[in-house]
Amino acid sequence: MDSARALSDARPTPFWLEDPGRPTALPTLVGDTRCDLLVVGGGYSGLWTALIAKERDPSLDVVLVEGQEVGWAASGRNGGFCAASLTHGFGNGLQRWPAELGQLERLGVANLDGIEATLERHGIDAEWERTGEIDIATQPHQLDELHEMAEAVGRYGLDITVLDRDELRAQVDSPTFLGGVWDKDGVAMVHPAKLAWGLKQACLDQGVRIHEHTPASALREHGAGMAVRTPYGRVLAGKVALGTNAFPSLLKRVRPYVVPVYDYALMTEPLTAEQLAAVGWHGRQGLSDSANKFHYFRLSADNRILWGGYDAVYRFGGHVRHEYDQRPETFRTLARNFFQCFPQLEGLRFTNAWGGAIDTCSRFSAFFDTVHQGRVAYAAGFTGLGVGATRFGAEVMLDLLSGERTERTELEMVRRKPLPFPPEPVRWAGIGITTRSLEHADRTGGRRNLWLRTLDRMGLGFDS
Ligand SMILES: Cc1cc2nc3c(=O)[nH]c(=O)nc-3n(C[C@H](O)[C@H](O)[C@H](O)COP(=O)(O)OP(=O)(O)OC[C@H]3O[C@@H](n4cnc5c(N)ncnc54)[C@H](O)[C@@H]3O)c2cc1C
């Protein structure tokens, strides 16, 4: 079958957000209100910040304002790979913070354990499956790179299992797979929207006041605290935490550090028992291939396959817009690549096709700071690996707002910021050259051209 025809019934909405458990929106804020801590943004960053603030001090009065609905953005439409890594993968961490990578990996595992413990404590059913992730080589040079990575991981005393072609294909069968490395414990699969909605309920249960359809439009100092304007009211807060991800930050100085990059995903119909048997996948791991333009794929609880990634699209001007959530040419490419990977699933259809904005920064992992004499903190730049790391980001924001020195605030990763992106049109041109260079490297055995090698030396990058 022409792979594009498999898309003909696909709804242009994120599969996860169609779940009948989607809660109704809470009322918008009308009038003035006061609180100790205001959290702006109702994705994982904001929700974790509000929840952990209450767990640290139940007497704290916490308000959360969300411009649309809790979990509607990246947090409700992602791939659901919840990784321990705080550094957008071991390789990126090794390149940037070799001296503290052991510590970062330990903190990352504690963070993942913390998420799991929170789900248990608050009775959140987010279809959590700690099945790990296999990074897959589909080209010979990627095999060498994966083996080098596995050796480096071993030097840090971390556990990773190398799979040869047959061992890998016994786990999940594709004629394109050459081998892989399996991180058995460092990644969990989760239903992204159920995680966001569960955190919302946990926040409400702890007494957080949440207002949806309440975009914050301005932030200014007010007495000893801050005043934040919303369409029909104002929040007067002692402290403010910003978890607004790829959306324009209320702090203009943060904007040059983040560009919205659109990432896209497809969801198939549920596999029959025969179709599932044809791929195996008894371990239900998350999978990703290791090209620069990579795919990530996984099973849902009802045995659909989510298949996403490959194109990472930046549009001139860096706006976040609803119309960017759909990109038929990317969906066609994804569908074609899906059937190349799993030809035995010929005839399977896609039920959903969607996209969303990723807050990409030039070092691929979050950065943090405070402004207004320590009254406002922010975390941004999670770059496509924020499902787990946003909880760590929330802890960092709360540490910074409390003014305490903690193990987290002493990290170089937390103290230093990435290089900002240049303004337009240089930004657009630079990202375009980088994207084409990465495609070229994928076609030529991974060879990085002069442009990419220069960016590597400068510690600059572009990724989804
Ligand atoms: C298609 C896709 C697939 C992905 N897959 C993965 C994956 O498998 N694993 C992984 O780790 N990461 C993945 N990510 C990234 C991950 O989803 C994000 O890193 C994470 O959800 C970020 O959470 P957040 O709370 O910072 O941002 P968001 O979920 O975007 O939340 C920010 C919220 O702030 C609100 N907001 C913004 N400005 C204002 C304002 N002024 N006033 C009030 N509210 C405001 C927005 O409405 C939004 O709800 C993926 C992302 C996409 C788009």
PDBQT file of the ligand as one rigid body, heavy atoms in Angstrom, charges set to zero:
ROOT
HETATM    1  C1  LIG A 501       5.928  16.073  19.710  1.00  0.00    +0.000 C 
HETATM    2  C2  LIG A 501       6.780  16.111  20.956  1.00  0.00    +0.000 A 
HETATM    3  C3  LIG A 501       7.362  14.932  21.421  1.00  0.00    +0.000 A 
HETATM    4  C4  LIG A 501       8.160  14.951  22.563  1.00  0.00    +0.000 A 
HETATM    5  N1  LIG A 501       8.611  13.757  23.069  1.00  0.00    +0.000 NA
HETATM    6  C5  LIG A 501       9.291  13.745  24.244  1.00  0.00    +0.000 A 
HETATM    7  C6  LIG A 501       9.650  12.520  24.854  1.00  0.00    +0.000 A 
HETATM    8  O1  LIG A 501       9.288  11.434  24.404  1.00  0.00    +0.000 OA
HETATM    9  N2  LIG A 501      10.389  12.580  25.992  1.00  0.00    +0.000 N 
HETATM   10  C7  LIG A 501      10.742  13.764  26.572  1.00  0.00    +0.000 A 
HETATM   11  O2  LIG A 501      11.418  13.756  27.598  1.00  0.00    +0.000 OA
HETATM   12  N3  LIG A 501      10.342  14.934  26.048  1.00  0.00    +0.000 NA
HETATM   13  C8  LIG A 501       9.613  14.960  24.916  1.00  0.00    +0.000 A 
HETATM   14  N4  LIG A 501       9.167  16.144  24.416  1.00  0.00    +0.000 N 
HETATM   15  C9  LIG A 501       9.454  17.382  25.173  1.00  0.00    +0.000 C 
HETATM   16  C10 LIG A 501       8.574  17.492  26.424  1.00  0.00    +0.000 C 
HETATM   17  O3  LIG A 501       7.239  17.301  26.061  1.00  0.00    +0.000 OA
HETATM   18  C11 LIG A 501       8.792  18.868  27.059  1.00  0.00    +0.000 C 
HETATM   19  O4  LIG A 501      10.161  19.041  27.368  1.00  0.00    +0.000 OA
HETATM   20  C12 LIG A 501       7.989  19.084  28.332  1.00  0.00    +0.000 C 
HETATM   21  O5  LIG A 501       6.649  18.716  28.180  1.00  0.00    +0.000 OA
HETATM   22  C13 LIG A 501       8.105  20.536  28.753  1.00  0.00    +0.000 C 
HETATM   23  O6  LIG A 501       7.205  20.818  29.792  1.00  0.00    +0.000 OA
HETATM   24  P1  LIG A 501       6.893  22.324  30.136  1.00  0.00    +0.000 P 
HETATM   25  O7  LIG A 501       5.966  22.336  31.278  1.00  0.00    +0.000 OA
HETATM   26  O8  LIG A 501       8.173  23.046  30.306  1.00  0.00    +0.000 OA
HETATM   27  O9  LIG A 501       6.228  22.907  28.824  1.00  0.00    +0.000 OA
HETATM   28  P2  LIG A 501       4.722  22.850  28.217  1.00  0.00    +0.000 P 
HETATM   29  O10 LIG A 501       4.115  21.526  28.367  1.00  0.00    +0.000 OA
HETATM   30  O11 LIG A 501       4.811  23.435  26.855  1.00  0.00    +0.000 OA
HETATM   31  O12 LIG A 501       3.937  23.828  29.161  1.00  0.00    +0.000 OA
HETATM   32  C14 LIG A 501       4.115  25.217  29.140  1.00  0.00    +0.000 C 
HETATM   33  C15 LIG A 501       2.768  25.815  29.468  1.00  0.00    +0.000 C 
HETATM   34  O13 LIG A 501       2.925  27.201  29.735  1.00  0.00    +0.000 OA
HETATM   35  C16 LIG A 501       1.774  27.848  29.278  1.00  0.00    +0.000 C 
HETATM   36  N5  LIG A 501       2.127  29.257  29.103  1.00  0.00    +0.000 N 
HETATM   37  C17 LIG A 501       3.055  29.788  28.288  1.00  0.00    +0.000 A 
HETATM   38  N6  LIG A 501       3.133  31.117  28.436  1.00  0.00    +0.000 NA
HETATM   39  C18 LIG A 501       2.201  31.447  29.371  1.00  0.00    +0.000 A 
HETATM   40  C19 LIG A 501       1.794  32.664  29.958  1.00  0.00    +0.000 A 
HETATM   41  N7  LIG A 501       2.348  33.836  29.623  1.00  0.00    +0.000 N 
HETATM   42  N8  LIG A 501       0.799  32.636  30.889  1.00  0.00    +0.000 NA
HETATM   43  C20 LIG A 501       0.235  31.463  31.259  1.00  0.00    +0.000 A 
HETATM   44  N9  LIG A 501       0.582  30.275  30.732  1.00  0.00    +0.000 NA
HETATM   45  C21 LIG A 501       1.563  30.259  29.807  1.00  0.00    +0.000 A 
HETATM   46  C22 LIG A 501       1.422  27.152  27.982  1.00  0.00    +0.000 C 
HETATM   47  O14 LIG A 501       0.060  27.350  27.623  1.00  0.00    +0.000 OA
HETATM   48  C23 LIG A 501       1.764  25.704  28.322  1.00  0.00    +0.000 C 
HETATM   49  O15 LIG A 501       0.647  24.972  28.765  1.00  0.00    +0.000 OA
HETATM   50  C24 LIG A 501       8.390  16.172  23.251  1.00  0.00    +0.000 A 
HETATM   51  C25 LIG A 501       7.801  17.357  22.800  1.00  0.00    +0.000 A 
HETATM   52  C26 LIG A 501       7.003  17.335  21.654  1.00  0.00    +0.000 A 
HETATM   53  C27 LIG A 501       6.355  18.616  21.205  1.00  0.00    +0.000 C 
ENDROOT
TORSDOF 0
